Amino acid sequence: MAHINWLSVIVAALVYFFFGSLWYQALFSKIWARESGIKMDNPPKGAAMMKMMLKSFLGNLLAVIALAFLLHYAQGGDLMRSAKIGAVAGFGVAGGTLWVNYNWHGKSMLLWWIDTGYATIGLALAGMVISMMA
């Protein structure tokens, strides 16, 4: 664990988290809400919203910690190599897991593409941050 730059992990997790705001609010909010079955007319407020955001950040942090270890085991690399490893982790690992879950929960392929796209691009960005801070 001593070979992981923990500051880069925190920064990368924050980038991934804030990218989620752009992805889910600015780009896909209506489609994502519809496909998720979420009613946007009464979103959580106050402490309930903070709890949801904290849990989301912790999920991002977990993914970025795993990515940092993958990058370490792959002996790091330049910006693009780190971005590609992040993208592969997002698409292959997160996307594959989402595929199985969405299959059993009857979720749409459109929702899968939105959520997998977020993981793919978000972890590519996280890989770039980790690489830049190495």
Buried (B, 14 or more C-beta within 10 A) or exposed (E): EEEBBEEBBBBBBBBBBBBBEEBBEEEBEEBBBBBBEEEEEEEEEEEEEEEEBEEBBEBBBEBBBBBBBBBBEEEBBEBEBBBBBBBBBBBEBBBEEBBEEBEEEEBBEEBBBBBBBBBBBBBBBBBBBBBEEB
